[in-house]
Each structure stands twice: as C-alpha cells, then as structure tokens.
Amino acid sequence: MLRGRRAVLKAALPHVTEARRICIGGTVQGVGFRPFVYRLAQARGLRGWVLNAESGVEIHVEGPALALAEFVLAVRTEAPSAARIASFDSEPASVENFDDFRIRQSAKNSRPTVRVSPDLPTCVDCLRELFDPDDRRYGYPYINCTNCGPRYSIVLGLPYDRPQTTMRSWPMCERCAREYDDPRDRRFHAQPVACPECGPSYYLREGDAAVTRDAAIARAVRLLCDGAIVAIKGLGGYHLACDARNAAAVRSLRERKFRKERPFALLARDLDAARALVVLSPDLEDMLQSVRRPIVLAQARVELDDVAPSNRDLGVMLPYTPLHHLLFANGAPDVLVMTSANRSSEPIAYQDAEAFERLRGIADAFLVGEREIARRVDDSVAAVGPYGPTVLRHARGFAPEAVARLPARRPMLCVGADLKNALTLVVDGQAFASQHIGDLDHYGAFAAFKETIADLCEMYEVASSELLVVHDAHPEYVSTQYARSLGGEHLAVQHHRAHVASVLAEREAFDAQVAGVAFDGTGYGDDGTIWGGEIFVGSLRAGFRRAIWLREAELPGGDAAARHPVQAAAGFLSDLDDLPHLTEPPFEFPERYLKAQRLARSGVRTFTTTSVGRLFDTVAALLGFTRPISFEAQAAMWVEYLARSSEAADAYPFPLSDGRLDFRPTLAAIVADRRRGRDAGAIARAFHNALANAVVVAVEALAANRVVASGGVFQNTLLVELLAERLGDRLWINTKVPANDGGVSLGQAGIAATFGSGGF
C-alpha cells in the first residue's frame, strides 16, 4: 500500500498549479480539524480555505500538484485522534488564485448532517497547564482546548460554533479571544474556551452557606474525606460522590438513594489506583484511557463493602474532567463512588434547580459549576469480551455518533423499547444513536425521552411530518403510543427481529443470510405472547422468519414474575414430573411460589412465554436466589457469577424437539443435582454449558454459516465466551450499541431502511 501511495505522489507533476475541493463527513467538527487542515496547508505553502458546513468540513486548496497530493494524503491519514472520518470526497476544482490559506466562517445552506463530537476527556496539554503555577489557567476547572472538553453536552445547534453552545453567555476576554482567533493556537475555535478572568467557575453550596472557586474544591475534598455525600456537577449531569472505602458513607448513599443492591460505579484517581481495584488486561487498560473514558467492568481484586453486593465485577472509570483531577490533587480519597445523581431508576439530574430539589435529603453539599448543561448524558459502560470491546450503555464519549450508514431514502426516527430506552435518528442515511435515556415507566425518563426526540430533531432540522417513525410492535409500550402521536408515517417492528437487526446494521451487512438468536426477558411476539428465546433465519433485506424457539412455559402474574424468580419458577417447573416439595430444604421457596402455582393452575393472569431471561430466573431460584430482585437481571447475573466460580465441563441435556428447545430435561437435572448436594457453582456452569450447546444444535439444524446473537441475555459474558469457543468467527454480536434494549432502535432503523424494497 505504501509503495502504491509513493507511486501516486511521484506521478504528480511538481510545478503545475492545481486545485481540489474536498468534502469530509463524520465526527470532524469540534475536534480541532480545521486548525489541523490549516497547519497542513501552511506547512506546504498551499492556498485556499477550510470551513465547517452542515455535512462536515469543506476544503478548497490549490498549489503545486505534488504538494496537493501530499496534503490530501495527510488529511486522510493524520487526522486528530478524536476525529472519525466517515466519508472523504476529493475532486478537481477550478484554480481561483487565492493569496493565502484561511479558515472561513461556517457555512449554512441546508439541513445539517455533520456528526456532533461526543464529549472528550481532558488532554495531556491541558492537564500540564492545569497544574502549572505559572500558567494563567492554573487550577481552572473549565480548562479545555480543541483536543478536549465538552462537546455534545453543550451544543445547542449546528454548525458547532460558540453562539450555538451554552458558552454563549460567557464573552471571551482579550487573551482568550486572541487564542480563539489564532489558527496556530491549540485553542483556535475551541468553542468552550475560557479562563478564570472571563469564564464560569464552581461554588460549593452547603446548607445556606456557599464558598467559591479554590475554596469550593477544598471544602468538597474535606467533606468527602469526612464521609459526606457530595453532589458534583459534571459534563452531562450531577454525580453523587462519596469515599468508596468508607462503608458507612456507602451504606448511607444506598439508603438515601433507595438503591438496594445495584452496583455503584467507581472513579479511580489514576491507572495505578484502578489496577489495585480490578484485574486489568491490556485491552481493558486501553479502554479505560481511551477518549471514550467509559465505566469499564472488570473482575474485582478487592472487596469494597456495599459498593457491588454479590458481584464479582466492579465498574471503574478514570478522571475525564479537570474538576476530577483537581479533587484528587487536593487530597480526595483515591477511589470515589461516582454514581448518577438521582433516586433509584430516575434519570440523572442535570439542571441546577432540579438537582437542588431532587437531591435534597441525599446530598450533604453541592459542588456546582456555572456552565449550563444542554442535555443530560450519563456515563457510558463498556466491557471486553472474546470479540473485543462491547458497549453496555451508550452515552458520554459515544453519543451522538453515527453508528452505521443505512440505505434510507428519508429521515427516520426510531424510538426503541420501553426498558433501557435509547433513540436512533437517521438523516441522510446516517444512523445517529442517542445517549441512554432509561426506563420509560418512570415519568422523569419519559420526559427525557420526549426531550431527546425534540432535541435531536431540532439539532438536525428534521420536522416530524417528514419522518418515518419506527416503533416496537407492542401496542401498549409508552414509546409505541408516543410514536403514534407524532406526525408522518409509522412502522411497527417486532422486538426480537430488531435485536438481530441491530448487529447486522452495525456491520452494514444488509444482505447477509444469518441464523439470528434473540434471547432476552420479554418482548411482544407475532402471536401476542411473551417471546424471549427466538432463533430466526433470513437477512435485513429479505426479512426474518421465526424458525426455532424455546419451549413455551406458563408465566403466572406476567410482569410481576420478572421481579420474583420463584414466581417464574412456578410456571417453568409446572410441566416437570415428580417435583419435590420446593418449600423444603435445600430449595426453601417462600409462600409466593405456592401462590404462583395456584395462579398458574387457575389460568388467571397467566401468560405464555418463551423467555430465556425467565429461564435464568428459574435456575436462580433453584440455586438459592428466592428473594425479589432489586434491579433488572439481578438473578441472572447472580447465576453467571456462580458459574464463573466453577470449572465444571459437563452440560445438562437441552434437546431440540419439533423446533423447540426443551428446557424440561435441563431443569429436572438441576433439581436432581441440587437434591444430591452438588455445588451450586458447578450446577450454574453446567447450565451455561447446556444453553451454549443448545444454541449450537439449533443453528446447525438450520445449516447456518453465519450466526448473530443479541438481546439482554448476551450481556452475559460467560455465555458469549462459551459460544465463541463453539462458533468462533461464525458468530457476530453487538459492539457499537448494547445487546440489551438499548440497541433496539438501531435494529428498528436497519429493518425500516432495508426490508423489502431497499429503503423507505
């Protein structure tokens, strides 16, 4: 390849003046792309201009042919690290004999399609200045440049210029303005640029008292060291922080948030502190330090009381704002709990007045930044599995990137599902994936859902009347009902087909013929029953036919069974012969199991399901998880952690019969082993082996060369590892969007853009 490039350069005539027009799409605004282009042009003595446009960055450049060829190659191959080039069009243009090379004002002629940059972590250069006593931004918590700082969380409209951000209320001082206007400066057109003289700052509010600037940070550190809970304003909302090693502080935070057992995220001072907390592979370290800076899940080295109860993993992230670095530099504990500022299941608080009201009684003090946040953006969550990095929650550092280019002929709004909701807006074929929104059965999350729809449509100047609005097929979903209230055309997409389609849309594999495995807790099926253990055959272009599924079971109480594993067990075990009394040792099911049995026999509020998620709950109940869950998928996660404690290689029977995967022999064997006193971890491992084998048997029966797996069950990394051992490169999973319902909207977009006729 290098030899070919050199040949192209040598073939160019060195002294003939030529001109080229270059259009670059992708994440190329707000990442220092124009000054990067300016410097390349200056270094080669070229003339012309560069500007931000609705579609990305446009360049007109002219000069000697050889220098032009070098310039074009450098623009393509040496772009800033935060840039993501999605398209690059270069064509000859007329020579206009410019005198120099300039950065022009942004152009606005049509609907914007440029990709907005996600928020970026503080860069090395800004960190050096932050801690340099001789620098004028020494200790300034809002230091940033073109290579780092807020982007999506402050942008109000496109193109991305200061008047279109929440920094429009902060006029630059003379020195900041000089840096902003100098193409040779690192802060050239850095829209959030500011300093202590002209920019926002922080203050700490504690009861009726308040302190500002350095004193605010020092007081926050003192409170954290003393075991207090401090609400800290970040990039996309407030966090609740406390000393992770102070068990009393962590317990108090759980009680005040009404968060019983769901794990808390941790902010480690630096990589060494993170290494002391969790086992980090090179891939995990790379992810921790990447420009995404997500919360990374990794196996715990230490036990921190109440941080992650009954959990083998911890979620850890590194500092990504100047304020984080200043807190640690001023003596904050080396590991902080840093969790979304809300009560359990509510969306994160991001406006000051809202935070003061909603967090009253939770936070002992508020560390408040004066810069407004344009939209709430949670921290992202990621992990590394056998197929590399995967996104478990798509938010800060990722949103609102375009995750795929689809053959859509019109704008589309895809509203996802009601749990773990996230949206996808398709403009000019680009699928922009929103940040994580949450569970829409909570009013605050539903309000955030509506805000995000309005926000994305306004940003990309899309009217609801011109949209194809795509929603889940469940008629009672909140998202479905809201979608139908919007103007334009509407299209319903079945939930599990959308899961499979999300993987293919990520890969832009529109014609790939696959066996698509969709395992999750619940989804509305074609027949009106509760699906969740489906295997399809087909493609995005041709559609997906349901071919094999989990044997049907009864689900007494419907959705309530998802909160009570023994209630799910009452349905799944109802067809087993010679069951022992499960209210007796070693099972000790509570009275709720007997009530659920009676409900199932009566047929009242009892539904048919094929849910693998509820099968996991049944196994959890048999192994000892007989209490209600306190967060979604808790029982299934517990079974996975049990399984990881064992190296058992055997697998229970899980046969395929008449197109059904029959779980009854599996559960019968588990009951028998439990009565014999077999270790619960070994039983859990044998169940995982059985499920992996069952998937392989099913896809082999379908003669599938390519297998796709999606749905919340496939956030179980052990199950994915077992499938990887059996299927290798034949298996595709989600990597850009979550496998859970956070990825459904992308799958809806993939189906809507391709099915039947090659797009709407």
ZAMARGU-4260 file (C-alpha; in steps of 0.2 Angstrom, whole numbers, plus 5000, padded with zeros to 4 digits):
<rodrens>
0) 5000/5000/5000 | 5014/5012/5004 | 5023/5008/4988 | 5007/5012/4979 | 5005/5029/4988
5) 5023/5034/4983 | 5019/5030/4965 | 5004/5042/4966 | 5015/5056/4973 | 5029/5053/4961
10) 5017/5053/4946 | 5010/5070/4951 | 5018/5085/4941 | 5028/5095/4954 | 5026/5113/4947
15) 5009/5114/4939 | 4996/5123/4950 | 4980/5113/4953 | 4965/5115/4964 | 4955/5102/4973
20) 4938/5103/4983 | 4937/5091/4997 | 4922/5087/5007 | 4924/5076/5023 | 4910/5069/5033
25) 4910/5061/5050 | 4915/5067/5068 | 4925/5082/5061 | 4918/5097/5070 | 4924/5102/5087
30) 4939/5091/5087 | 4952/5103/5080 | 4950/5098/5062 | 4950/5115/5054 | 4966/5121/5063
35) 4974/5104/5058 | 4970/5107/5040 | 4976/5125/5041 | 4993/5119/5048 | 4995/5106/5034
40) 4991/5119/5021 | 5003/5132/5029 | 5017/5119/5030 | 5016/5115/5011 | 5014/5133/5005
45) 4996/5130/4999 | 4982/5142/4997 | 4963/5142/4999 | 4951/5139/5013 | 4943/5127/5025
50) 4926/5129/5034 | 4913/5120/5044 | 4897/5115/5034 | 4881/5106/5038 | 4888/5090/5031
55) 4906/5091/5039 | 4921/5100/5034 | 4924/5108/5016 | 4941/5112/5009 | 4946/5122/4994
60) 4965/5120/4991 | 4977/5125/4977 | 4995/5124/4974 | 5009/5113/4966 | 5002/5096/4961
65) 5015/5086/4972 | 5011/5097/4987 | 4992/5095/4984 | 4994/5076/4983 | 5004/5076/5000
70) 4991/5087/5008 | 4977/5076/5003 | 4986/5060/5009 | 4990/5069/5026 | 4972/5075/5029
75) 4966/5057/5027 | 4979/5048/5037 | 4985/5061/5051 | 4968/5067/5057 | 4966/5072/5076
80) 4963/5057/5087 | 4946/5062/5092 | 4940/5064/5074 | 4931/5050/5065 | 4931/5051/5046
85) 4916/5043/5038 | 4917/5050/5021 | 4931/5058/5011 | 4927/5065/4993 | 4941/5074/4984
90) 4939/5081/4966 | 4947/5093/4954 | 4942/5111/4956 | 4945/5127/4947 | 4960/5137/4952
95) 4954/5154/4960 | 4972/5161/4964 | 4969/5164/4982 | 4984/5173/4991 | 4984/5163/5007
100) 4975/5149/5016 | 4962/5154/5028 | 4949/5147/5040 | 4932/5154/5035 | 4916/5156/5044
105) 4904/5141/5045 | 4893/5139/5030 | 4874/5136/5032 | 4864/5132/5017 | 4854/5116/5020
110) 4849/5103/5033 | 4865/5098/5044 | 4871/5080/5043 | 4888/5083/5052 | 4892/5071/5066
115) 4892/5080/5083 | 4908/5076/5093 | 4905/5067/5109 | 4912/5075/5125 | 4931/5072/5126
120) 4942/5069/5142 | 4955/5082/5147 | 4970/5081/5136 | 4988/5080/5142 | 4992/5098/5137
125) 4978/5105/5147 | 4982/5094/5162 | 5000/5101/5161 | 4993/5119/5161 | 4981/5115/5175
130) 4995/5110/5187 | 5007/5123/5181 | 5008/5138/5194 | 5014/5149/5181 | 5000/5146/5168
135) 4985/5158/5168 | 4973/5143/5169 | 4982/5135/5184 | 4969/5126/5194 | 4955/5132/5182
140) 4941/5118/5182 | 4935/5123/5165 | 4951/5122/5156 | 4949/5115/5138 | 4956/5116/5120
145) 4952/5109/5103 | 4958/5092/5108 | 4947/5090/5124 | 4932/5096/5134 | 4913/5097/5132
150) 4905/5095/5115 | 4888/5086/5114 | 4883/5091/5132 | 4885/5110/5127 | 4879/5111/5109
155) 4863/5119/5106 | 4863/5118/5087 | 4873/5116/5071 | 4886/5120/5064 | 4896/5119/5080
160) 4900/5137/5084 | 4901/5146/5101 | 4884/5155/5099 | 4877/5138/5097 | 4883/5132/5114
165) 4879/5135/5132 | 4896/5145/5132 | 4887/5159/5123 | 4883/5168/5139 | 4902/5170/5143
170) 4910/5183/5132 | 4929/5179/5130 | 4942/5191/5137 | 4955/5198/5126 | 4968/5185/5129
175) 4956/5171/5126 | 4949/5179/5110 | 4967/5180/5104 | 4969/5162/5106 | 4952/5158/5099
180) 4956/5168/5083 | 4974/5161/5080 | 4974/5146/5069 | 4991/5142/5075 | 4985/5141/5093
185) 4979/5125/5101 | 4963/5134/5106 | 4959/5140/5089 | 4940/5140/5088 | 4939/5129/5104
190) 4921/5134/5107 | 4921/5132/5126 | 4937/5141/5128 | 4938/5152/5144 | 4949/5156/5159
195) 4947/5162/5177 | 4945/5180/5171 | 4931/5178/5159 | 4923/5160/5161 | 4912/5151/5173
200) 4918/5143/5189 | 4912/5132/5203 | 4905/5136/5220 | 4900/5124/5234 | 4883/5125/5242
205) 4881/5118/5260 | 4865/5122/5268 | 4863/5141/5267 | 4882/5144/5266 | 4892/5145/5250
210) 4911/5146/5245 | 4918/5149/5228 | 4932/5144/5217 | 4948/5136/5225 | 4939/5136/5242
215) 4924/5126/5235 | 4935/5112/5229 | 4945/5112/5245 | 4929/5111/5255 | 4922/5097/5244
220) 4938/5087/5247 | 4936/5089/5266 | 4918/5083/5266 | 4922/5068/5255 | 4936/5063/5267
225) 4925/5065/5282 | 4912/5053/5275 | 4899/5065/5267 | 4890/5063/5251 | 4893/5077/5239
230) 4883/5081/5223 | 4896/5086/5209 | 4891/5094/5193 | 4899/5085/5178 | 4899/5086/5159
235) 4881/5078/5157 | 4873/5079/5174 | 4876/5078/5193 | 4885/5064/5201 | 4883/5058/5219
240) 4901/5055/5226 | 4907/5048/5242 | 4923/5039/5249 | 4922/5021/5242 | 4932/5014/5256
245) 4920/5022/5269 | 4907/5008/5272 | 4896/5019/5282 | 4896/5033/5269 | 4892/5020/5255
250) 4878/5012/5266 | 4871/5029/5269 | 4871/5033/5250 | 4862/5017/5246 | 4848/5021/5259
255) 4846/5039/5254 | 4845/5034/5235 | 4834/5019/5238 | 4846/5009/5229 | 4847/4992/5237
260) 4859/4981/5228 | 4863/4988/5211 | 4882/4991/5210 | 4889/5008/5211 | 4902/5015/5198
265) 4919/5020/5205 | 4931/5034/5200 | 4949/5030/5202 | 4962/5043/5204 | 4973/5036/5191
270) 4978/5020/5182 | 4988/5013/5197 | 4973/5015/5208 | 4962/5006/5196 | 4974/4992/5194
275) 4973/4990/5213 | 4954/4988/5212 | 4952/4977/5197 | 4961/4964/5186 | 4965/4974/5170
280) 4971/4966/5154 | 4980/4977/5141 | 4963/4979/5131 | 4954/4985/5147 | 4968/4997/5151
285) 4967/5004/5133 | 4948/5006/5135 | 4950/5015/5152 | 4962/5028/5145 | 4953/5030/5128
290) 4945/5046/5123 | 4928/5037/5127 | 4933/5036/5145 | 4918/5024/5149 | 4915/5015/5165
295) 4924/4998/5162 | 4918/4982/5170 | 4932/4971/5176 | 4935/4957/5189 | 4937/4964/5207
300) 4953/4962/5216 | 4947/4969/5232 | 4930/4969/5242 | 4923/4986/5245 | 4908/4985/5257
305) 4891/4988/5249 | 4899/4995/5233 | 4894/4980/5222 | 4885/4967/5233 | 4886/4949/5227
310) 4895/4954/5212 | 4912/4948/5206 | 4915/4963/5195 | 4917/4982/5198 | 4914/4996/5187
315) 4928/5008/5186 | 4932/5024/5177 | 4947/5037/5176 | 4945/5056/5178 | 4939/5064/5162
320) 4936/5082/5168 | 4948/5095/5175 | 4937/5095/5191 | 4940/5077/5194 | 4959/5079/5193
325) 4958/5094/5204 | 4948/5085/5218 | 4961/5071/5218 | 4976/5083/5218 | 4968/5092/5233
330) 4968/5076/5243 | 4951/5067/5239 | 4951/5048/5243 | 4959/5039/5229 | 4943/5029/5225
335) 4926/5038/5225 | 4909/5031/5222 | 4903/5041/5207 | 4885/5037/5203 | 4872/5046/5194
340) 4863/5059/5204 | 4845/5053/5206 | 4834/5042/5216 | 4833/5024/5210 | 4828/5022/5192
345) 4825/5041/5189 | 4835/5050/5175 | 4851/5059/5180 | 4848/5077/5187 | 4857/5090/5176
350) 4849/5107/5179 | 4854/5116/5195 | 4837/5120/5202 | 4831/5102/5198 | 4846/5095/5207
355) 4844/5105/5222 | 4826/5100/5223 | 4828/5081/5219 | 4844/5078/5228 | 4838/5086/5244
360) 4840/5074/5258 | 4853/5064/5248 | 4867/5076/5246 | 4876/5084/5261 | 4883/5098/5249
365) 4883/5103/5231 | 4898/5107/5220 | 4890/5117/5207 | 4898/5123/5190 | 4891/5139/5182
370) 4892/5132/5164 | 4874/5126/5159 | 4872/5108/5153 | 4862/5107/5136 | 4856/5089/5139
375) 4858/5075/5151 | 4871/5062/5146 | 4876/5048/5158 | 4892/5039/5159 | 4894/5025/5147
380) 4898/5007/5152 | 4909/4995/5142 | 4917/4978/5144 | 4929/4967/5134 | 4924/4950/5129
385) 4930/4937/5116 | 4926/4948/5102 | 4934/4964/5109 | 4926/4979/5117 | 4907/4980/5118
390) 4896/4994/5124 | 4884/4990/5138 | 4877/5008/5140 | 4879/5020/5125 | 4881/5038/5132
395) 4895/5050/5136 | 4910/5048/5125 | 4900/5038/5112 | 4884/5048/5109 | 4878/5055/5097
400) 4890/5047/5085 | 4883/5039/5069 | 4885/5020/5072 | 4880/5015/5054 | 4876/5021/5037
405) 4860/5014/5031 | 4851/5014/5013 | 4837/5025/5020 | 4829/5037/5007 | 4821/5048/5020
410) 4823/5054/5038 | 4818/5041/5051 | 4815/5042/5070 | 4817/5025/5078 | 4810/5026/5096
415) 4817/5009/5103 | 4809/5000/5118 | 4802/5005/5135 | 4816/4997/5145 | 4834/5005/5144
420) 4827/5016/5130 | 4838/5025/5118 | 4834/5033/5101 | 4841/5032/5083 | 4838/5046/5071
425) 4843/5043/5053 | 4847/5058/5042 | 4855/5057/5025 | 4857/5038/5028 | 4867/5041/5044
430) 4861/5032/5060 | 4864/5044/5075 | 4862/5034/5091 | 4856/5044/5106 | 4863/5043/5124
435) 4855/5031/5136 | 4838/5038/5142 | 4831/5024/5154 | 4815/5015/5158 | 4800/5024/5152
440) 4788/5018/5165 | 4796/5032/5176 | 4789/5049/5172 | 4806/5058/5173 | 4813/5046/5160
445) 4798/5048/5149 | 4800/5067/5150 | 4819/5064/5145 | 4813/5053/5130 | 4802/5067/5123
450) 4816/5080/5126 | 4829/5069/5117 | 4817/5067/5102 | 4814/5086/5101 | 4832/5089/5104
455) 4839/5078/5090 | 4826/5083/5078 | 4829/5101/5081 | 4848/5099/5080 | 4847/5091/5063
460) 4832/5102/5057 | 4820/5087/5054 | 4801/5091/5055 | 4790/5077/5062 | 4779/5077/5047
465) 4793/5071/5035 | 4799/5057/5047 | 4796/5039/5046 | 4793/5035/5064 | 4798/5017/5069
470) 4792/5009/5085 | 4791/4992/5094 | 4776/4981/5089 | 4770/4981/5107 | 4754/4991/5107
475) 4755/4996/5125 | 4773/5002/5126 | 4774/5020/5131 | 4786/5023/5116 | 4774/5015/5104
480) 4760/5026/5110 | 4770/5042/5109 | 4777/5037/5092 | 4759/5035/5085 | 4755/5053/5092
485) 4769/5060/5080 | 4766/5066/5063 | 4772/5057/5047 | 4771/5038/5043 | 4773/5024/5056
490) 4780/5007/5055 | 4780/4993/5069 | 4795/4982/5070 | 4794/4966/5081 | 4806/4967/5096
495) 4817/4952/5093 | 4819/4954/5075 | 4825/4972/5080 | 4838/4964/5091 | 4845/4953/5077
500) 4844/4968/5065 | 4855/4979/5077 | 4870/4968/5074 | 4868/4967/5056 | 4865/4986/5055
505) 4881/4990/5065 | 4891/4980/5051 | 4880/4987/5037 | 4878/4969/5032 | 4861/4971/5023
510) 4861/4955/5013 | 4870/4943/5025 | 4860/4927/5027 | 4860/4923/5046 | 4853/4912/5060
515) 4848/4926/5072 | 4847/4922/5090 | 4837/4934/5101 | 4837/4929/5120 | 4830/4942/5132
520) 4817/4944/5146 | 4802/4950/5137 | 4796/4956/5120 | 4779/4956/5111 | 4778/4941/5099
525) 4769/4940/5082 | 4756/4929/5091 | 4753/4941/5106 | 4763/4930/5118 | 4779/4935/5128
530) 4794/4930/5117 | 4812/4930/5123 | 4820/4914/5116 | 4819/4916/5097 | 4830/4910/5083
535) 4826/4917/5066 | 4833/4914/5048 | 4834/4927/5035 | 4843/4944/5031 | 4839/4963/5033
540) 4834/4964/5015 | 4823/4949/5014 | 4816/4949/5032 | 4817/4936/5046 | 4807/4920/5049
545) 4805/4913/5066 | 4812/4895/5064 | 4816/4889/5082 | 4811/4895/5099 | 4812/4890/5117
550) 4798/4878/5123 | 4783/4888/5129 | 4781/4890/5148 | 4767/4897/5158 | 4771/4914/5167
555) 4759/4917/5182 | 4757/4936/5185 | 4765/4942/5169 | 4777/4956/5173 | 4777/4953/5191
560) 4786/4936/5188 | 4801/4946/5181 | 4803/4953/5199 | 4801/4937/5208 | 4812/4922/5202
565) 4801/4909/5212 | 4786/4916/5203 | 4794/4912/5186 | 4799/4895/5193 | 4781/4891/5197
570) 4777/4892/5178 | 4793/4884/5171 | 4793/4870/5183 | 4774/4866/5181 | 4777/4853/5167
575) 4790/4843/5177 | 4785/4826/5184 | 4789/4821/5202 | 4795/4838/5208 | 4800/4838/5227
580) 4792/4850/5239 | 4802/4865/5234 | 4797/4875/5250 | 4808/4862/5260 | 4827/4861/5260
585) 4838/4863/5250 | 4826/4874/5240 | 4816/4883/5253 | 4805/4893/5241 | 4794/4906/5250
590) 4775/4906/5251 | 4775/4917/5235 | 4779/4901/5225 | 4764/4892/5231 | 4753/4907/5227
595) 4760/4907/5209 | 4757/4889/5207 | 4739/4891/5211 | 4738/4906/5199 | 4745/4896/5185
600) 4733/4881/5188 | 4718/4894/5188 | 4724/4902/5172 | 4720/4919/5179 | 4733/4932/5174
605) 4744/4918/5167 | 4753/4921/5151 | 4763/4910/5138 | 4781/4914/5137 | 4797/4908/5128
610) 4808/4919/5138 | 4826/4914/5141 | 4828/4928/5154 | 4814/4920/5164 | 4823/4903/5162
615) 4838/4910/5170 | 4827/4917/5184 | 4820/4899/5187 | 4838/4892/5188 | 4842/4906/5200
620) 4828/4901/5211 | 4833/4883/5211 | 4851/4888/5216 | 4845/4899/5231 | 4840/4916/5224
625) 4822/4916/5231 | 4820/4934/5236 | 4814/4948/5225 | 4826/4956/5214 | 4831/4974/5217
630) 4836/4978/5199 | 4833/4971/5182 | 4843/4955/5178 | 4850/4953/5195 | 4846/4935/5197
635) 4853/4930/5180 | 4869/4940/5184 | 4870/4930/5200 | 4869/4914/5191 | 4883/4919/5179
640) 4894/4924/5194 | 4891/4907/5202 | 4895/4899/5186 | 4912/4908/5185 | 4917/4900/5202
645) 4917/4883/5194 | 4927/4874/5180 | 4913/4861/5178 | 4914/4854/5160 | 4898/4844/5159
650) 4882/4850/5152 | 4864/4846/5156 | 4853/4839/5142 | 4844/4853/5132 | 4837/4844/5117
655) 4829/4852/5101 | 4812/4843/5098 | 4800/4848/5085 | 4808/4866/5083 | 4808/4869/5101
660) 4822/4870/5113 | 4816/4859/5128 | 4821/4866/5145 | 4812/4852/5155 | 4826/4839/5155
665) 4838/4854/5160 | 4828/4859/5175 | 4825/4841/5180 | 4843/4838/5180 | 4846/4854/5190
670) 4833/4849/5203 | 4841/4832/5205 | 4859/4838/5207 | 4853/4851/5220 | 4845/4837/5230
675) 4861/4827/5229 | 4871/4842/5236 | 4881/4846/5221 | 4890/4863/5222 | 4879/4877/5216
680) 4893/4885/5206 | 4895/4868/5196 | 4877/4867/5193 | 4876/4885/5186 | 4891/4881/5175
685) 4883/4865/5168 | 4868/4876/5164 | 4878/4888/5154 | 4886/4874/5145 | 4869/4867/5141
690) 4862/4883/5134 | 4878/4886/5123 | 4876/4868/5117 | 4858/4871/5113 | 4861/4886/5103
695) 4874/4877/5093 | 4862/4862/5090 | 4849/4874/5084 | 4860/4884/5072 | 4867/4868/5065
700) 4850/4862/5062 | 4847/4877/5052 | 4863/4874/5042 | 4868/4892/5046 | 4886/4898/5041
705) 4883/4915/5050 | 4876/4917/5067 | 4870/4933/5075 | 4867/4934/5094 | 4858/4949/5103
710) 4846/4953/5117 | 4850/4956/5135 | 4855/4938/5139 | 4870/4941/5128 | 4877/4953/5140
715) 4882/4938/5150 | 4900/4937/5145 | 4902/4919/5151 | 4889/4913/5139 | 4897/4923/5125
720) 4914/4915/5129 | 4906/4898/5128 | 4898/4902/5111 | 4914/4909/5105 | 4923/4893/5109
725) 4910/4883/5099 | 4906/4895/5084 | 4922/4906/5083 | 4922/4919/5069 | 4905/4912/5063
730) 4897/4922/5077 | 4893/4941/5077 | 4887/4951/5092 | 4884/4969/5096 | 4899/4980/5099
735) 4893/4998/5095 | 4876/4998/5103 | 4871/4987/5118 | 4864/4970/5116 | 4850/4974/5128
740) 4835/4985/5123 | 4847/5000/5122 | 4851/4993/5104 | 4833/4990/5098 | 4831/5007/5090
745) 4846/5004/5078 | 4839/4987/5074 | 4822/4996/5070 | 4832/5008/5059 | 4841/4993/5050
750) 4824/4984/5046 | 4815/5000/5041 | 4829/5006/5029 | 4831/4989/5020 | 4817/4977/5021
755) 4808/4973/5005 | 4812/4986/4993 | 4829/4994/4998 | 4823/5008/5010 | 4809/5020/5013
</rodrens>
